[in-house]
Amino acid sequence: MEGGQGMQAEQSRQQLVEMVRKYHREVQQDSAFVPGVTEIWPSGAVLDEDDRVALVEAALDMRIAAGPSSRRFESRFAHKLKRRKAHLTNSGSSANLLALSALTSPVLEDQRLRPGDEVITVAAGFPTTVNPILQNGLVPVFVDVELGTYNTTAERVAAAIGPRTRAIMLAHTLGNPYPAGEIARLADDHELFFVEDNCDAVGSLCDGRLTGTFGDLSTVSFYPAHHLTMGEGGCVLTSNLALARIVESMRDWGRDCWCEPGENNKCLKRFSYQMGTLPEGYDHKYIFSHVGYNLKATDLQAALGLTQLARLDEFCDVRRRNWRRLRAGLDGTPGLILPEATPNTDPSWFGFVITVDPQARFTRGELVAHLEERRIGTRLLFAGNLTRHPAYHDQPHRVAGDLANSDIITDHSFWVGVYPALTEEMLDYVIASVQEFVAGRG
Ligand SMILES: Cc1ncc(COP(=O)(O)O)c(C=O)c1O
């Protein structure tokens, strides 16, 4: 662009950005909370003026594929979560698929997971923590969780290890960390890979250390319900550079080359490779060392991720504060099993789980109906016992011990929100609504 034209364009851009800020303030509704009328969502995106501007600026640049914002996000996010590498994906489910698929790479030689190998996981969780195990021809071994923390224990995992067990893949339930240090040691002792699904727990601490830093790989989701959002999106993190290379290859069609799609010959060896039975000098851009996918995200998503990332600490603080308010307000309510942080952890909570005591004079269905009537949104603890869903009936799996608590969760548990848009007034209304219902059943 000519100098004059460039200045003109820059001016137009600044004007547009100002107008976007003005527009944001105009459409921003700070309407008063009306109990029983205003919807209290269990989760949702918390978006501000900077987020709107970031999206518009990305659109102005027409960066429609992955590019500089994606790379910037990956580097800042890896730094924030204390891992050497982060790879952006189009969802948390894709991040889980990539993390587990990476462990099947031929690059890992004898260590690679092979069809029929077992991966220990929990039955009470989100389906796409488990699906990559099946999608790779591996066998999930389901263990039970504890009521209250909704996590499994190192003892349960240890008891599940069999001769074909090669990996452990577990999600930190609704932000509450499982004993990740103990499980990492167990994995080390038995030469198992360890993948942390950290989709619901960004910012959580276990023994003073961030979740997602204990495993060989960890994953994050940026769906609107999560701590940060890009609309859709996810990330695989690792400090193991060999695994990072595999993740990148599998994310990007399985290619061997690590140039960005728009880059040419950054390594100066583009036409100097001989791999497989390909001719000498075959363009490295088109040499495939993995049976890969395309699971990349776009710069529009990453631009939003960058502004969201600037607020991560604030979001985590509010989630913690909201959870504490609900916990204190509901303490001692008869007929309810309230959530507990796993010992030695400081969770960055995703939600507030309530289990209706199976002996209570009321059911989960009745309590949930009462809350929903009052426009208090509720969600189940995802799948409950996953093995009871039609999709899994014919799938190979092993159950270690029993799944008694997973069954109780299926029948009696639900959660309400703690996400940062909820105000003290809303949380107090949730507390009062639960207490009123329980008192009425006394
Ligand atoms: C623990 C866990 N893992 C994975 C996912 C999948 O993330 P996404 O919706 O971004 O695919 C979720 C989604 O909520 C989740 O809660």
PDBQT file of the ligand as one rigid body, heavy atoms in Angstrom, charges set to zero:
ROOT
HETATM    1  C1  LIG A 501     -13.788 -32.561  30.894  1.00  0.00    +0.000 C 
HETATM    2  C2  LIG A 501     -14.102 -32.181  29.481  1.00  0.00    +0.000 A 
HETATM    3  N1  LIG A 501     -13.321 -32.657  28.499  1.00  0.00    +0.000 NA
HETATM    4  C3  LIG A 501     -13.544 -32.345  27.200  1.00  0.00    +0.000 A 
HETATM    5  C4  LIG A 501     -14.579 -31.510  26.843  1.00  0.00    +0.000 A 
HETATM    6  C5  LIG A 501     -14.807 -31.205  25.388  1.00  0.00    +0.000 C 
HETATM    7  O1  LIG A 501     -14.543 -29.878  25.057  1.00  0.00    +0.000 OA
HETATM    8  P1  LIG A 501     -15.199 -29.248  23.725  1.00  0.00    +0.000 P 
HETATM    9  O2  LIG A 501     -16.625 -28.980  24.030  1.00  0.00    +0.000 OA
HETATM   10  O3  LIG A 501     -14.408 -27.987  23.504  1.00  0.00    +0.000 OA
HETATM   11  O4  LIG A 501     -15.028 -30.229  22.636  1.00  0.00    +0.000 OA
HETATM   12  C6  LIG A 501     -15.416 -30.995  27.828  1.00  0.00    +0.000 A 
HETATM   13  C7  LIG A 501     -16.528 -30.111  27.428  1.00  0.00    +0.000 C 
HETATM   14  O5  LIG A 501     -17.193 -29.467  28.183  1.00  0.00    +0.000 OA
HETATM   15  C8  LIG A 501     -15.172 -31.333  29.180  1.00  0.00    +0.000 A 
HETATM   16  O6  LIG A 501     -15.946 -30.861  30.169  1.00  0.00    +0.000 OA
ENDROOT
TORSDOF 0
